[in-house]
Every structure is written in C-alpha cells, then in structure tokens.
C-alpha cells in the first residue's frame, strides 16, 4: 500500500515527465543530470511512449535539471516526512505484534504478592 504512493515511486513518473528519464530525486546525486541514463531510457522507449517523450530540443539543460530536482524536493518535503512517520508507525505496530506473545508468556507480577 505505502510503496505504491511512496515519494520514491512518484518521483520516477515526475522526473520522467519533467527531465526526460525516471530517477529518484531524493538521491544525493539526483541534481546532476545523468546523460547516460537519459539516453539509455530513451533508446528503450517504443511507440506511443517515444511519441509522448519530451523532444530532445526541449530537454532541460544541467542547470534547469538541478532546479527541477530542487523544486521537486521542496514541494514533496512534507509528504516525504509524513511517509517516514507512517513507516515508523508500521514498524512500531510490527514490533508490538512481535512483543505481545513474549509479554503474554511472562507471569504478571502482582503488587499484593510483594513481600514488603
């Protein structure tokens, strides 16, 4: 469920639409335009996908590419933080589920049983 709408997944479609090839804009090196990845991606496009691709002359230059990545990072920052919180809650839920059998196996200590 979370993976389908993660920032990482969404970034692939946004970067392809804006920069000409899909990549995760949250990666540190994403501000650098990867010409090899761009050309590899475009040579594997077929039919309608190639027709809908950004024409070569309209692809962003390296400076515009970096600006696009920074804008995408800024606009998705709150969503990314929310996603991280949801992931943390899921981990807590998994931890609690794993902890329950352990806690259930421990004999509960009663204050009335205490010798003092």
ABEGO torsion letter per residue (X at the ends): XAAAABAAAAAAAAAAAAAGBBBBAABAAAABBBAAAAAAAAAABBEAAAAABBBAAABBBAAAAAAAAAAAAAAAAAAAAAAAAAAAAAAAAAAAAAAAAAAAABBBBBAAABAX
